[in-house]
Amino acid sequence: MDGQESASNSTDDTIVCYAPTMITTNGVWQGDNPLDYSLPLFILQLTMVVVLTRTLVFLLKPFRQPRVISEILGGVILGPSVLGRNAKFANAMFPLRSVMVLETMANVGLLYFLFLVGVEMDLSVVRRTGKKAMAIALAGMILPFGIGAAFSNQMHEKWEKDMNLGTYIMFLGVALSVTAFPVLARVLAELKLINSELGRIAMASALFNDMCAWVLLALAIALSENDSSSLASLWVVLSSASFVLFCIFIVRPTISWMIRRTPEGESISEFYICLILTGVMISGFVTDAIGTHSVFGAFVFGLVIPNGPLGVTLIEKLEDFVSGLLLPLFFAISGLKTNVSAIKGIGTWISVLSITVLACIGKVIGTLLASICYQMSYREGVTLGLLMNTKGLIEMIILNVGKDQKVLDDQTFTIMVIVAITMTGIITPAVTVIYRPTRRFLPYKKRTIQASKPDSEFRVLVCIHTPRNVPTIINLLDASYPTKRSPICIYVLHLVELTGRASAMLIVHNTRKSGRPALNRTQAQSDHIINAFENYEQHVDCVSVQPLTAISPYSTMHEDICNLAEDKRVAFIIIPFHKQQTVDGGMEATNPAFRLVNQNVLSNAPCSVGILVDRGLNGSTRTASNKASHYNIILLFFGGQDDREALAYAWRISEHPGVSLTVMRFIAGVEAVEPKPEDNEPTALTMETEIDKDRQLDEEFVNEFRTKNVNNESVTYTEKVLNNGEETVAAIRAMSDAHDLFIVGRGEARAS
């Protein structure tokens, strides 16, 4: 029959013959049609899927929809529901003889994607959030599973009489109760919630939910493939458990040995990478052979790979190819199997939709009840419940396996796919409306050094990119003068760019793991930073240090900084300048992304922000007493809110017995030109009033500072009258080089 197929609509009754020579074409000039050959046809199908899904990603981006929606919709559009309704298009582009090649490649892509999901999963996230995440995950699974089980008997009687009821309940229950961990990670990142407390609980709960779903899916497959023999089902379960134990106790130590064999600072050898990638295939083959789906083997194999440079290397090598090219094929095939015309009658729609809606509400209610038990607010509980309804990859796998195993018929499969798209599509807009964490920042906006009580704890959040930032920042904190009356609480945040992981995270270092070698350069840097600050804490009185690490993309890194500042109620954030000093004394940019982070922090911070330009703050770091250091510090005061805040910080520093402070105030002379507001402009009048008010506040604060420090010999106050910018620059340049630190406000509303 050479690639011909019968006209029957049902693939189950169709005989498709393959000619072994029809892989590659001899060319159109030889009279061949490329679409009659499997390789050119596959290339064209893959191109169509990728182009269509990428177009949909672009179109749906303003609606904040995750990529999985675009990928499934792409398949639905190409399938029998839309374009596939045209018989000529369907027979030319997606003939039955091409299905085997398409599905095989899609499953290879799925195999490696699930392997990457396993590599990216950090099980320590579950351990850190502990019982709370597990309780929320279980509460969010039990109710939907129960609802699915309750209604499945009715559906089974109606549509699936030939299928074992237990297997049907298992598949439907798992499909309704699962949460898609990779999709949820992207939704949380889109909503800027990934490093919030709510985001961390959602991630850990979804991770635990996924683990339960895999176990239940393995059981469901074992039951569906071995309905005739309960003994066979038992063997499948025991074999799967043995495979998991083999991966934990044999595979993981072997991979750890490979990592130890690699010298520090060198990349993992190509031979080891090749072995691991082959291991993914072998794991898939083994689990498929024992009666569990091949993706289960790949996922477990990925899960046992230790976190560190090996995981990052594997993700860098595979992620773009697998996620960008092969994975859309799997979702497209799910769409191609989705035939809306297969749904017979309005009653079918109502039955499946009502069950799904009930399951969705059940998940929200279960999650809400568990959240309330852990003293979370109703709004957070409902938001968490909605987030846990995120569907995607895992549900698609369950539905596809269910269809392949003849557990789900065409119409149930189609409705469940449509429902998965709808539910996941609704979540992001719904959460945006219900939960707005920015509201929490409003009552907190006025936390400043100026407003802090002089006899209360002074809380500072210090941001560090590399160990190079550490010495000068420690010297600055040293100059900030911690005392029993006003101790300093320092939150040290190591900022690390997110590369490859499925989820960004905030790591709290409770105790330093001494004696253990660093797994990678990032951990080595974190250890160096933590050691330096712990050493500072041990040798200085009235200082407490809490080290943390934030791993996130530079574009959203300011969210981590601002959320932490808000959570810890800090009054002052110190961030390094985006340039560093060179050997010849000039300044060069270290990383353009640091500047973006700084700008975002300045725009969104709930408290005062200081950008530290590191030219080497002189003065030996204290080791024993508060009097071991000496600093010459100068404050340039032009006026305005920022300068008053700078003066408040300089005032605190001036109390240090080893500090000499010079306050130089610049006053606009009679010749200084200021913009004249138009008389008929109300906004100009308001601006003039605000400027006058600002000047009055400047006068009051400066006078208070001078009065309190009139007898302080270490404080010098001078004023300079200037008429223009050139005179200002000349006055600053004329200062001596004896100052260790310049403190300058960002500026004021009026022209300076």
N, C-alpha and C positions, 0 to 999 in steps of 0.2 A: 504493500500500500504506500510505501515511500513517503511517510510523513502525512498521509491523508487521515482524516478522522471522520467518524460517522456523524450524522446530523443530530444525533440524540442529544437532548438537553442535559441529561443526567450523566455526570462524569463516572458514576458507578457502573453504568451499563455500556460504557464506550470502550472499544478496543483501539488503542493507539499504537501504530507500528513505527519503529525508528530504523532508518537506514544508517549503518555504521559509517558510511562515507559522507554523510550530510552534516559535517561539523563546520567546515570553512568552505567558502565559495571560490569558484575559479575566476569570478569577476563578471561584471555586467556585459563586457565585450564578448564573452563566450556565450552570452545568452542566458546566464543564470540570474535568478531573482534572489538577492541577498536574504530576503525574508523567508525563503524556503530552507535556510541553513541555520543551525542552532546558535553558533557564535555571533554572527552579525545581528541576529534577531535579539539575542540576550543583551548585546551592547546597546542596541536601540531602545529596548525596554528599560534598561538601567538609566540611560540618559533621560528618557521621558519622565521616569519616576523622580529622579534627582532634580531636574529642571522644574517640574510642577510643584514638588514639595518646597523647594527653595523660594519659588514665587509666592506660595501660600504663606510661608514663614514671614516674608517681607510684608505681605498684605495684612496679616493678622497681628503684626508686631505692635501697632498703635493700640490694639485691644488687649495687649499684655497676655497673649495666649502662649502656653508652652509649645515647644516644637513638635511634640508628639501629636498634638491636634492636627497640625498641618500635614504630618506624614500619613496619618490615618485618612484624613479627608482627601489627600492626593490619590490614595488607593481607591476610595469610594468613587471619586470622579472618573478614574480610568476604568473602573469595574462596571458590572452589569446594571448598576443603578443609574448611571449618567451616560458617559460616552460609549460604554459597552452595550447599550441598548441598540446601537447601530451594528447590525450583524457583520457588515463589511469591515468596520474598524476592529471589532472583536476578533474576527477570524484572521485578519492580517497582522494585528499587533500582539494579541494574546491568544494564539491558537492552543488547543489542548496539548499538542506535542511539546510546547515550550514550558508547560507548567512544571515538569519535573526538574529541569535545569534551574528555573527561576526559584522554586522552593528550596532546592539544594543549596544554592548560593545564599539565599535569604537566611537559611538555618545556620550556615557557616558564619555569616555575619552576626547572627543572634548568639551563637556559641561564644564568639570572641567578645561580644559586648557584655554578656553576662559574666564572663571572666574578668573584664575590666571593672564591672560593678562590684564584684567580689574583692578585687585588689583595692578599689577606692574606699570600700567600707571600713570604717574604723570602729571595731567592736568596743574599744575603750569608751566611746561615747555612751553606749548603753550602760557600761559599768559605772560611769561618772554620774549619770542621772538616776541610775539604780531602780529602786522599787517604783518610783513615781511613773517613769516611762513605761515600765512593764504593766503596771496596773491600768494606765490609760490605754495602752495598746490592746490588752485583753478585753477591757470594757468596751472598746470600740469594735472588737471582733465578735464577741459573744452574741450581742443583740442582732446584728445583720445576719450572722450565720443562722441564728434561731429563726429569724423571719424567713430566710431562704428555705430552711428545712420545713417550716410549717406550711408554706405554699407549694413546695416542690411536689408533694403528694398529688395535689390537684393537677399541676402541670404534667406530671408523669403520666397520670391516667389519660390525659387529653392527647398528649403528643408522643410520648416516649415509652409506650407500653412494653417494647421489646428489651428495654435497658433495665438493668438491676437498679432498684430504687435507692439502695445505699450509695451506689456510685453516683447516681444523678444528684442526690442530696449533697454529696461531697463536692462535686464540681460547681453546682449552683451556689452553695454556701461559701466556698472559697472565693469565687468570682465576685460575690457581693460584699465580702468582708475585707478584701485585700486593700492595702494602700501602696501606691507606686512610689517607692523610695527615690529613684533617680529623678522622676518627674517632680516630686515634692521638693527636692533640693533646688531645682531650677525655679519653681514657683516661689519658694521662700527668698531666693536670691533676687528675683524680680520685685518682690514686695518689700525688700530691704529688711527682712525679719530674720535672716539666717543666723545672725549672731546675737539676737535677743534671747531672753530666757524662754519665751514662747517658742521661738524657732528651734532652740536646742532640744526642748522637750518633744516638739513635733518630729524632729529628725530621729531622735533616739526611739520614740514610739514607733515610727514608720519602719525603722531598722528591725526592731523586735517583731513587728507585724509581718514584715517580709520573711523573716526566719521561720515564723509559724506557718506562713503561707506555703513556703517551700516544702516543709514537712508534710503538710496536708495534701499538697499537690502530688508529692511522691506517693502518698497512700492512695490518693484518688486514681492515679495512673496504674498503680499495682492492682487495685480492685477492678478497674475497667478492662485491663488486659487479661485478667485471670478470673473472670466471673465464674468459670466452671469449677475452679479449684481453690478452695480457701487455703490449702497447703501451699500452692504456688504463690499466692499473695503473701503468705508468711515468709517464704523464701526471698521474695523481692524485697520486703521490708528489712529482713536480716542482712541481705547482701548490700543494700544501700547503707545501712548502719556500719557494716564492715568497711565499705569504701570510705566513709567519712572518717572512721578511726584510722584507716591506712594513711589518709591525707594528713591527719593531725600528727601522728606519731612517726611516720616514715618520710613523707614528702616535705613537710615543714622543716624538720631538722636538716634534711639534705639541702634545701634552698638556703637555710641559714649558714650552712657550711660553705656554700658557693659565695655568699656575701662576705664571710670572714676571709676567704681565700683572695678576695679582691683587695689590693692595697688601697689605703685611705686616699681619697682625692681622685682615684682613677675610676673610669666608667666600667660597668659590668661587661665582661667579654661577650663577643657576638656568639660564641659557642654556647655559653650558658643561656643567653636569650633564646637561641634557636631550640635548645633543649626544653625550655619552659613552654614555648609556643607549641612545640610538638606534644608536650604533656597535656595541653588543653585539649587537643584532638583525641589523645588516648583516653583521657578522663571522660570525654563525651561518648566515645565508643564503648567504654566499660559500662557506664550507667545506662546507655541505650540497650546494651546486650543483656543487662540483668533485669531490664523491664521498667526502668525509670527513664524519664526524658533526658536526652543528651545534655541539655542546658543545665540540668541539675549538677552533673559532673563538672562542667566548666566553672560554674558558680562556686562550688565548694573548693575547687582547685585554686581559684582566685582568692578565696577567703583566707586560705592558709599561708599566702605569701606575706612575709613580714612587712610592716610599714617601713619606709625608708627609701634609699636611692634606687633600689631595684624596681619598686612599685612605680616611682616617678618615671624611670626609663621606659618601662613597659607601656605606660599611659602615653608618654610622648611619641613612642614609635607607632602605636596602634590607633589611638583615639580618633584622629581626624579621618583616617581611612575607613575604620569600622563604623563610627557614628555618622560620618558624612556621606558615605557611599553605600555600604552594605546594609546597615540597619534600616534605612528608609524602605528597602526592598521588603523586609519582613512586615512592616506596617502596611505597605502598599498591597501585599498579598492578602492581609486581613481585610483591606478595603475591597480587593477584587472578589473575595468570597462573600462580601456583603451585598445582598440583592434585595433591595427594598420591595420589589414586586413579589418576593416570596412570602411576604407577610399577608396572611389571608384574614380579612375581616377586622373590623374595629375592636371586636372582643379580645383578640390576641394582643393587640396594642395595649388595651386597657389592663389586661392581666399582668403582662410583663412589666409595664410602666408602673403600675401600682405597687408591685413587689419591690421594684428598684427604688421607688420613692420612699417606701416604708423602710427599706434597708438603709437608705441614706439618712433618714430621720433617726432611725435606730442607732446608727453610728454616732450622730451628733449627741443624742440623749445619753448613750453609754459613756462617751468621752466627757460630756458635761458633768455627769454624776461623779465620775472618778476625779475630775478636776476640782470639784467643790470639796471633795474629801481631803484634798491637798491644799485647801485654802486659796484656790485661784478664783478670780472674779467670774461672774456669769458670762461677761463679754469675752474673756479669754477662753473659757470653756467652749462656748459656741464657735469661736474662731478656730480653735483646735479641732473641734468636731468636723467643721467644714474642710479644713486642711487634710484631715485624715481620710476624707472621701476622694482624694486625688487618685485618679485611675490612669492607666497607661500600659507600660510594658508588661508587668506581671499578669495583669488581667487579660491582655491580648494573648499571652502565652497560654494561659488557662483555657481561654475560649477556643484558640486554635487546636490545642491538644484535645479538648472536649469534642470539637467537630471532627478531627481526624479519627478519634476513638469511637465515633458514632454515638456519643453521649448526648450531644446537642444537635438538633436538626437545623436546617437553613434559617427558618424564621426566628427561632430563639437566638441563634448566633447573631443574626442581623440586628435584632432589637437590642441585644446586650452591647454590641459595638456602638450603635447610635447613642445608647444611654451613657456609655463610657465617655464618648466625645462630649456630650451635652454636660454631664456632671463636671468633668474636668474643666470645660470651658467656662462654666458659671463661677467656679471657685475663686479665681483671682479677682474679678470685679466685686463679688460678694464680700470677700475678706477686706478689700480696700474700703468698702462702705462701712462695714461693721467695726473694724479694728484700725484705729489710726494712732499709732504710738507717738506721733509728733505732738498730740494733745498734752502728753505728760510733760513735755519740755516747757510749756507756757508758764506755769507758776514758778519755774526754776530759773528763768532767764536772768534774774538779777543777782546770781551768785558771783560775787567778785571778791578780790582781795580787800578792796576798800570797805565792803559791807561785812567782811568777816570780823568776828569779835577778837580783840587782841589777846584775850586769855583763853581762847579755845584752840582745839586741834586744827592745824593748818594742813589741808589735804591737797596733795599735788599729784597729777597724772603725768608721768614722764614717758614720752614716746621715743623709741630707739630703733634705728634701721640696722646699724652695724656696730660692733664693739668700739669702733673709732669714736662714736658719739659719747662714750661712757665717761672718760676722765673729766672733760669740761663740765658735763652735766652734774657729776658728783661734786665738783668744786663749786658750782652755782648753788646746789642744795646746801652745801656746807656754809656758804655765805648767807643763806636764808635764815640762819640762826635758830636751830631747834632748842627749845628750853623746856623746863618742867611746866612752866606757865602756858606755853604754846608749843607742844611737840609737833613734829612733822610726820605725817603719814604719807608714805610714797608708794604709789602704784606704778610699777615699772612695766611698760607694755612694749614687748619686742614685736615689731611690725614685719611680717613675712608675706611675700607675694604668694597668692594661691596658684599652684601649677598642677593641674591634672586631677586633684581630688574631686569627688562628687560633691562634697560640701565644705564650705568654709567653716572655721571653728575658732573658739576662744579657749585656750588652754590655761588653766590655773595651776601654777606650780606650788603645791603645798609644801613639799620637802624636796630637797635636792638629792637626786640619786647618785651619791658619790661612788666613785670606783668603777662605774659602768662606762664603757667607751661610747662616744657619740655615734649614732647611726649614719649621720650625714652632716654636711656643712652647716645647715640651718640649726640642727640640734647642738652642734659644737659652739656656734655663736651664742645660742640661748644660754648654754652652760657657762660660757665666758661672762656674759652680761650678769647672770644670776649670781655667780661667784663674786664678781666685783661689788655688787650692791649688798650681798650678804656680809661681805668683809667690812663694808662701810657701816652697816647696821651694828655689827659686833663691836666696832671700835668707837662708836659715837653714841653718846647718851641721847635719850628723848627722840629717837628715830625708829620708825617701824617700816619695814619694806614688804610689799606683796608683789612678787614677780608674776607676770602673765605673758602669754604669747598669742597674738592675733594672726590667724592665717586667712587671708581674704584677698580678692582682686584689688588692685590700687584704686579702681574706680569707685569701690564701695568701702574702702578702708576707713574713711572718716566716720562711717556709721558705727564701726566697732569702737572708735575713740570716743565719739560723742555719747554712745549708749553707756559705755563704761564710766565716763565722767558723770553722767546723770545717775547711774545706779549707785556709785560710790560717793556721790555728793561732794565732788572735788571743787575747789575754788579756782584752781589754776592748772592749765595744761601747758606743758613745755614740749615743743616739737622742734627737731633740728631743721636748719635752713637747707634748701635744696642744693646749695653749693658748698664746697669744702676748700680749705686753704691749700695752695700748692707750695712746693719747696721755695719758690722765689717770692712768696707772699701774696700772689694773686689768688683769685677765686675761680674755680672751675665747677661746672655742673656735674653732680654725681649721677643722678638719674632723673630725667625729665618728669617721671611719674611722681617723684617726691613733691614737686611743686604743685601738682594737681591735688595731692593729698592735703597739703598745707592750705591751699585756697579753699577746699571743701570744708576743712576743719574751721577756718576763720568764718565761713558763711553759716555753719550749722552748730557751732559749739554752744553749750548751755552755760558756759562760764568764761572766765578770762583766758586768753591764749597768749603765750609768749613764744616767739620764734627765736631760737638761739643760733646766732651766726657764730660758728666756732672758729675763732682765731687763736685758740689756746688760752684759756682763763688761767693766768699765772697764780702762784701761791700753792705751796705744797698741801696736798690733801691731808686733813687732820687725821691723826691716828689715836690720840689719847684724850686731849682736852679741847675745850672750845676756844682756846686762845692760841692754838698752834699755827694758825694761818693769818696772812695779812693780804688785804685786797684794797686797791685804789679804784673806786667806782665813781662814775659820773653820770648824772641824769640830765638829759637835754629836754627842757620843758617849754613847749610852744603854746600849749593850751588845748582844752577839749577833754572829752570823757576818757579817751585812751591815755592821754598824758597824766590825768589825775590818777588813773589806775596804776600807771608806771611809777608815779610818785609814792603811791601807797605801798608798792612792793619795795621801792628804794628805802622808804621809811622803816619797813621791817628789817631790811638788811643793815641799816645804819645802827641798829641796836647791838649788832655783833661787835665785840670789843676789838676785833682785828680788822675792822673796815673803816676806811676813810672815804666819806661820801661828799661829792661836790654836786650841788644842784645849780645848774645854769639855766636861768629863765630868759627866753628871748621875747622881747616886747616890740610890737610894731611901732615904728617911729611916725612922726607927723607927715613925712613924705610917702609913707607906705600907701599904695593904691588898693582900695577895696572895691568890689563890685557894687555899684549903686542900684538898689532895687527900684523898679518902676512903681510909681505911686498907685497906678490902677491895678496892680497885680496883688491879689490877696495872699498868694503863696509866698511872694517876695517879702511881704510884711511879716508873715508868720516866721520866715527864715531869719529875718532881722531880729525878731523877738527872741527866737531860740538862741541866736548868737549872743545877744545881750545876757540872756539867762546863763548861758555857758560861761561867759566871762565872769559873771558874778560868782558862780560856783568855783571857778578857778581861783579867784581872789580869796574866797573864804577858806578853801582847802590849803592854799599856799600859806596864808596867814596863820592858820592853825599849826601847820608843820613848823614854821619859823618860831612861833611862840613856844612850842613844846621842846624845840632843840636849840633855844637861845644860848644855853650854857654848855652845849655839847661841842667840845673842841674838835671832835672828829668829823663834824658836819660843817661844810662851807656853802654859803648861799650867795650867788652873784646874779646880776641882771645885765643883759646887753640889749641896747636899743638898736634895731636894724630897720632899714627901709626897703630892702629887696632881697631876692633869692641869692644874688651874688655875694652880698655882704654876709648872709647867713652861712654860706659855704665857706667863705674866707675865715669867718670867726671859728667855725668848727675845725678847719685845717690848722688854724694857729694854735690850737690846744697842744699841750705837751703829750708825748707818747707814754707818759708814766701811768696811764689808766689801764687797769686790767679788764674792765667791763664798762661798756656804754649801755645805758638803758634809755630807749627812745619809744615814745608812743607812736601809733600808726599814723595819726594825723587828725584833722578836725574838719568840720563842715565848711568853714570859710577858707578862702584862698590864703595860703601861708607864704 
